Amino acid sequence: MEESKKMALLAIDALEDKKAADITIIDISEISILADYFIIADGNNRNQVQAMADSAEEALGRAGYEPKQIEGYQTANWILMDYKDIIVHVFSKEDRAFYDLERIWRDGKQITKAELLV
C-alpha cells in the first residue's frame, strides 16, 4: 500500500474514533502538487473538533509521521493539518458549510475509505 494511502487510513480511523461527522476523502493527486489526498470532517463543537485533530495527530505520530504544519487549533473552527502527502481538514459544521472545500476541489475525485484499501 502506498504511503499516502496508509496515512489517509490512519487519519480517517482516528477521526472516526472521535465520532467525526461526514468524512469526505478527495483524491487530488492528479490535479495538484499540494498532496495526494484531502480528508475533510466536521465536529459538533470546539472540544470535539480539537479532540478529532488530537486523535489524528497522535495516530499519525505513533506511525512515525510528523506534521509539516498545523493551523487553527486554538480557535477550532477549521484545523488544517498538513502531512505533505495528505492534508486533514477538521471543521466546525458552520465553517465547513461556509468554506465548502468539496465544491472548491470538485476537480478532484471523491473516493471512499474502501477505495483506499485497494
C-alpha positions in Angstrom: 0.0 0.0 0.0 1.4 3.3 -0.9 2.4 5.6 1.9 -0.2 8.3 1.4 -3.0 5.8 1.4 -1.7 4.4 4.7 -1.5 7.8 6.2 -5.0 8.6 5.0 -6.4 5.5 6.5 -4.7 6.2 9.9 -6.2 9.7 9.9 -9.7 8.5 8.9 -9.7 5.8 11.6 -8.6 8.4 14.2 -11.3 10.8 13.2 -13.9 8.0 13.3 -12.8 7.1 16.8 -13.8 10.6 17.9 -17.2 10.4 16.1 -16.3 12.7 13.2 -19.3 13.6 11.0 -19.4 13.3 7.2 -15.8 12.3 6.5 -15.0 13.1 2.8 -11.9 11.9 1.0 -10.8 13.7 -2.1 -8.0 12.4 -4.3 -6.3 15.5 -5.6 -3.1 13.7 -6.8 -3.9 14.2 -10.5 -4.9 17.9 -10.2 -2.5 19.3 -7.6 1.1 19.0 -6.3 -0.1 20.0 -2.8 -0.9 16.5 -1.7 -2.4 13.2 -2.7 -5.5 13.4 -0.5 -7.7 15.9 1.3 -9.5 14.4 4.2 -12.4 16.6 5.4 -14.5 16.1 8.5 -16.6 18.1 10.9 -17.5 18.1 14.6 -20.3 19.4 16.7 -18.4 21.7 18.9 -14.9 23.1 19.6 -14.0 20.4 22.0 -14.9 17.6 19.6 -13.1 19.4 16.7 -9.9 19.6 18.9 -10.3 16.0 20.0 -10.6 14.9 16.4 -7.4 16.8 15.5 -5.6 15.4 18.6 -6.6 11.9 17.7 -5.4 12.2 14.1 -2.1 13.8 15.2 -1.5 11.1 17.8 -2.3 8.2 15.4 -0.1 9.6 12.6 2.7 10.4 15.1 2.7 6.9 16.5 3.2 5.6 12.9 6.2 8.0 12.5 4.5 10.8 10.5 5.2 14.3 11.7 3.1 17.2 10.5 4.7 19.8 8.3 2.2 22.3 9.8 -0.9 22.5 11.9 -3.0 25.7 11.9 -6.2 26.8 13.6 -6.1 24.6 16.7 -6.8 27.4 19.2 -10.0 28.6 17.5 -11.0 25.1 16.4 -13.2 26.5 13.6 -11.0 25.0 10.9 -7.9 22.9 11.9 -5.7 22.3 9.0 -3.1 19.5 9.4 -0.5 19.3 6.6 1.3 16.0 6.4 2.7 16.7 2.9 1.1 13.6 1.3 -2.3 14.2 3.0 -4.0 17.3 4.3 -6.6 16.8 7.0 -9.2 19.5 7.4 -11.3 19.4 10.7 -14.1 21.9 10.7 -16.9 23.1 12.8 -20.2 22.4 11.0 -20.8 26.0 10.2 -17.3 26.7 8.9 -17.3 23.6 6.7 -20.5 24.7 5.1 -19.1 28.2 4.6 -15.8 27.2 3.1 -17.2 24.3 1.1 -13.9 22.7 0.1 -15.7 19.9 -1.7 -17.0 22.5 -4.2 -13.7 24.3 -4.5 -11.8 21.0 -5.1 -14.6 19.4 -7.3 -12.0 18.6 -10.0 -10.6 16.1 -7.5 -12.1 12.6 -7.3 -14.2 11.9 -4.2 -13.4 8.4 -3.0 -14.5 6.1 -0.3 -12.4 4.6 2.5 -12.8 1.2 0.8 -11.1 2.6 -2.3 -8.1 3.4 -0.3 -7.7 -0.2 0.7 -7.3 -1.3 -2.9 
